[in-house]
Amino acid sequence: MDRTLDVAIVPELTEQGAIAPISLELLDIGMKLTGETGGELSAVVLGCGLDEAARELIRHGADTVYLIDDASPAHYDPDCYLELLEAFYMEAKPDTILMGHTPLGQDIAPRLAFRLNAGVVTDCVNLEVDPKKGLLRCAKPIYGGVAIGVYTIEAKPRVVTVRVRVGEQPMSDDSREGKVIEMDGTSSTYSSRVSWIVKVTYEARGPRLEDASVVVAGGRGIGGPEGFEQLSALAGMLGGALGATRPPCDSGWVSSSCQVGLTGKIVSPDLYIAVGLSGTTQHLTGMSGSKHIVAIDKDPDAMIFKVADFGVVGNYGEVLPAFTRKLDDLLS
């Protein structure tokens, strides 16, 4: 039985060096877990010029920040990250390592678990301590989101990824004090198998899909890029982001960065508006954590209606304009 539960988070930074929202959510989850058991909450930050990031993590709840100020990899390199995170674990020895279920977390968490001979649970939507055994219980959607599986890992360490928007963002407290431990960031000992070729950027309008509190998503039933312009306008009215199933992305109707699903992005908005999509298991896996789901589809037997809180059976070309006009009246 665990008497204490020491938790470490792996924060993510924006390109400007700021703390990404998922990092604060991980701190919130970590504080709740360590608060129940009396353990320590630490964070490990990788990069260069990160003194302010370390202080911000302490202000938001970290007890100790391990600073690996390493400028060797000019871009994200999984081999380098793996070496540095292993070095951090050998120094701090946390019981549990938390990461976001983001592209970075999905890439590096299984690698790290294998390297540390650790148990791993991914895409969790709830973490809690078993009051009887003291073990960490990890809940995650299974079978395309139609059920929740609960897993425990008795061995230490444990590597866990957490879905975006599962945790809250704790308030900053300028009076909080913590330790900053600088570690040797020399990454010359690793041999990278990755070569950086090119970086492709695109102009984003509105919030990032992963962080948006409102997502308006379309499927094959939208019929073409013109329909997605309507969905984009609706998302803009609601201050949200545009999403899509895989077929529209494969057809070039919308950017692949908008794809929601098992092979796309995992989202958990407060409001998910699904338009012209049937609700395949692949897609439901990516949005089953949405708090409220509204579906518009002409097929009354579409799977999406089985998970929706509100549904409209009809052609989106007729339903959506009326919905948008009413929304415009309410917002004006």
C-alpha positions in Angstrom: 0.0 0.0 0.0 1.3 3.5 -0.9 1.7 5.7 2.1 2.4 8.7 -0.1 2.1 9.3 -3.8 4.9 11.5 -5.4 3.8 12.8 -8.7 5.8 14.5 -11.5 4.4 16.3 -14.5 6.0 16.9 -17.8 4.8 20.4 -18.8 4.5 21.5 -22.4 5.5 25.0 -23.6 4.3 27.1 -26.5 6.7 28.2 -29.2 6.9 31.5 -27.3 8.1 29.7 -24.2 4.9 30.1 -22.2 3.3 27.3 -20.2 0.7 25.6 -22.3 -2.9 25.2 -20.8 -2.5 21.4 -20.5 0.5 21.9 -18.2 -1.7 23.8 -15.7 -4.4 21.2 -15.9 -1.8 18.5 -15.0 -0.7 20.6 -12.0 -4.3 20.7 -10.8 -4.6 16.9 -11.1 -1.2 16.4 -9.4 -2.1 18.7 -6.5 -5.3 16.8 -5.9 -3.5 13.4 -5.9 -0.6 14.5 -3.7 -2.9 16.4 -1.4 -4.7 13.2 -0.6 -1.6 11.2 0.2 0.9 13.9 1.4 3.2 13.3 -1.5 5.3 15.8 -3.4 4.4 17.4 -6.7 7.3 18.1 -9.1 7.7 19.2 -12.7 10.5 18.7 -15.2 11.0 21.4 -17.8 13.2 20.8 -20.9 14.5 23.5 -23.1 16.5 26.7 -22.7 15.9 30.0 -20.9 13.2 28.5 -18.7 13.7 30.3 -15.4 10.4 32.2 -15.7 8.5 29.0 -16.7 9.9 27.3 -13.6 8.7 30.1 -11.4 5.2 30.1 -13.0 4.9 26.3 -12.4 5.7 26.9 -8.7 3.1 29.8 -8.5 0.5 27.3 -9.9 1.2 24.5 -7.5 4.5 22.7 -8.1 6.6 22.0 -5.0 9.9 21.3 -7.0 10.8 22.1 -10.5 13.7 20.3 -12.2 15.1 22.5 -14.8 17.0 20.8 -17.7 18.2 23.8 -19.6 19.3 22.1 -22.7 19.6 23.8 -26.1 21.2 20.9 -28.0 18.1 19.8 -30.0 16.9 22.8 -32.1 13.5 21.1 -32.4 11.6 18.4 -30.6 13.7 15.2 -30.8 12.1 12.1 -29.1 15.4 10.4 -28.6 16.8 13.4 -26.8 13.6 13.8 -24.7 13.7 10.2 -23.7 17.3 10.5 -22.5 16.7 13.6 -20.5 13.4 12.3 -18.9 15.1 9.1 -17.9 17.9 11.2 -16.3 15.2 13.2 -14.5 13.5 10.0 -13.2 16.8 8.6 -11.9 17.3 11.9 -10.0 13.7 12.5 -8.6 12.2 8.9 -8.5 8.6 9.9 -8.6 5.9 7.2 -8.2 3.8 8.6 -11.1 4.7 10.7 -14.2 1.8 12.6 -15.8 1.8 13.9 -19.3 -0.9 15.4 -21.5 -2.6 13.1 -24.1 -1.2 15.4 -26.8 0.9 14.6 -29.8 4.0 15.0 -27.6 2.6 12.9 -24.8 1.3 10.2 -27.1 4.7 10.0 -28.7 7.0 10.0 -25.7 5.0 8.4 -22.9 5.1 4.8 -24.3 8.8 5.2 -25.0 9.5 6.4 -21.5 7.4 3.6 -19.9 9.4 1.0 -21.9 12.7 2.6 -21.0 11.8 2.6 -17.3 10.1 -0.8 -17.3 7.0 1.0 -16.1 3.3 0.5 -16.4 1.5 2.9 -18.7 -2.2 4.1 -19.1 -3.0 6.6 -21.8 -5.9 9.0 -22.5 -7.2 9.1 -19.0 -10.3 11.2 -18.0 -10.1 10.7 -14.3 -7.4 9.9 -11.7 -8.0 9.1 -8.1 -6.4 7.2 -5.2 -8.0 4.0 -4.1 -8.9 4.7 -0.4 -8.4 1.0 0.6 -5.2 0.0 -1.3 -3.7 3.4 -1.8 -3.1 2.7 -5.5 -3.7 5.1 -8.3 -6.9 4.3 -10.3 -6.9 5.5 -13.9 -10.2 5.8 -15.8 -10.3 6.0 -19.6 -12.8 5.6 -22.4 -12.8 2.2 -24.1 -14.7 0.6 -27.0 -15.0 4.0 -28.8 -16.1 5.8 -25.7 -19.2 3.7 -25.0 -17.7 2.5 -21.7 -15.1 3.5 -19.1 -12.4 1.2 -18.0 -10.6 1.6 -14.7 -7.0 0.5 -14.4 -4.5 0.3 -11.5 -0.8 -0.3 -11.8 0.8 -1.8 -8.6 4.4 -1.5 -9.8 6.3 1.8 -9.8 6.9 4.0 -11.6 3.7 4.6 -13.6 3.4 6.7 -16.7 0.0 8.2 -17.4 -1.3 10.5 -20.1 -4.4 12.7 -19.4 -6.9 14.0 -21.9 -7.0 17.8 -22.5 -9.5 19.8 -20.4 -9.9 17.0 -17.8 -8.3 19.2 -15.1 -8.9 22.8 -14.1 -6.4 25.6 -14.3 -5.3 26.5 -10.8 -5.0 30.1 -9.8 -1.6 31.7 -9.6 -0.3 32.4 -6.1 2.7 34.8 -6.0 3.4 33.9 -2.4 4.0 30.2 -3.1 7.6 29.0 -2.6 9.3 26.0 -4.1 12.6 24.6 -5.1 14.2 24.9 -8.5 16.8 22.2 -9.1 19.0 22.6 -12.2 20.1 19.4 -13.8 22.9 18.7 -16.3 21.2 19.1 -19.7 24.1 17.7 -21.8 22.5 15.5 -24.4 25.7 14.6 -26.2 25.4 11.0 -25.0 22.4 10.1 -27.1 22.3 9.1 -30.7 19.3 10.5 -32.5 17.5 8.6 -35.2 15.5 11.6 -36.2 16.5 14.1 -38.9 14.6 17.4 -39.1 13.5 18.1 -42.6 11.0 21.0 -42.7 8.5 22.7 -40.5 5.1 23.5 -42.0 3.0 26.2 -40.4 -0.5 27.4 -41.1 -2.5 30.5 -40.0 -4.9 29.5 -37.3 -8.1 31.4 -36.7 -9.5 31.3 -33.2 -8.5 28.9 -30.4 -6.6 25.7 -31.0 -8.8 22.7 -31.6 -7.4 20.9 -28.5 -8.0 23.9 -26.2 -11.3 25.2 -27.5 -14.4 25.2 -25.2 -16.6 24.9 -28.3 -16.0 22.7 -31.3 -18.2 22.7 -34.5 -17.4 19.6 -36.5 -18.5 18.3 -39.8 -18.4 15.0 -41.6 -18.8 13.5 -45.0 -22.4 14.6 -45.1 -21.3 18.3 -45.4 -20.7 17.5 -49.1 -17.8 19.8 -49.8 -15.6 22.7 -48.7 -18.4 25.3 -49.1 -20.3 23.6 -46.3 -17.3 23.8 -44.0 -17.2 27.6 -44.6 -20.6 27.7 -42.9 -19.4 25.6 -40.0 -16.3 27.8 -39.6 -18.5 30.9 -39.5 -20.7 29.2 -36.8 -17.5 28.3 -34.8 -16.4 31.9 -35.0 -19.7 33.2 -33.7 -19.3 30.9 -30.7 -15.6 31.6 -30.1 -14.8 28.0 -30.9 -12.8 25.9 -33.3 -13.6 24.0 -36.5 -13.4 20.2 -36.4 -13.9 17.4 -38.9 -14.0 13.7 -39.4 -11.4 11.9 -41.4 -13.1 11.7 -44.8 -13.4 15.5 -45.3 -9.7 15.9 -44.4 -8.7 13.1 -46.8 -10.8 14.8 -49.5 -9.1 18.1 -49.0 -12.2 19.9 -48.0 -10.6 21.1 -44.7 -7.1 21.0 -43.2 -6.0 17.8 -41.7 -5.2 19.8 -38.5 -9.0 19.9 -38.0 -9.4 16.1 -37.7 -11.0 14.8 -34.6 -10.8 11.1 -33.8 -8.6 8.1 -33.0 -6.1 9.1 -35.8 -6.7 12.8 -35.3 -7.0 15.0 -32.2 -8.7 14.2 -28.9 -10.9 17.0 -27.7 -13.1 17.6 -24.6 -14.9 20.9 -25.1 -17.8 22.1 -23.1 -20.0 22.1 -26.3 -19.5 19.8 -29.3 -21.8 20.5 -32.3 -21.7 17.5 -34.7 -23.0 18.3 -38.2 -23.5 15.8 -41.0 -21.5 13.1 -39.4 -22.7 9.6 -38.5 -20.5 9.0 -35.5 -18.1 6.2 -36.3 -16.2 4.6 -33.5 -13.0 6.2 -34.7 -14.6 9.7 -34.4 -16.4 9.1 -31.2 -13.2 8.1 -29.5 -11.9 11.6 -30.2 -14.8 13.5 -28.8 -16.5 11.3 -26.2 -15.2 13.5 -23.4 -17.3 16.5 -24.6 -19.5 17.8 -21.8 -22.5 18.6 -24.0 -23.1 17.2 -27.5 -25.5 18.6 -30.1 -26.0 16.5 -33.3 -27.5 17.5 -36.7 -27.9 14.7 -39.2 -30.5 13.5 -41.7 -30.2 9.9 -40.7 -32.4 9.3 -37.6 -30.4 6.0 -36.9 -27.0 7.6 -37.0 -24.8 6.6 -34.1 -24.1 10.2 -33.1 -27.6 10.5 -31.8 -26.9 7.8 -29.2 -24.3 9.9 -27.5 -25.8 13.3 -28.2 -27.6 15.4 -25.5 -29.7 17.2 -28.1 -30.3 16.1 -31.7 -32.0 17.5 -34.8 -32.9 15.1 -37.6 -32.8 16.9 -40.9 -30.7 18.3 -43.7 -28.0 20.5 -42.3 -28.4 22.9 -45.2 -31.9 23.7 -43.9 -31.3 23.3 -40.2 -28.0 25.2 -39.9 -29.1 28.6 -41.4 -32.1 28.8 -39.0 -29.9 27.8 -36.1 -27.3 30.5 -37.0 -29.9 33.2 -37.5 -31.4 32.4 -34.0 -28.0 32.4 -32.5 -27.2 35.7 -34.1 -30.4 37.2 -32.6 -29.4 35.9 -29.2 -25.9 37.3 -29.4 -26.9 40.7 -30.8 
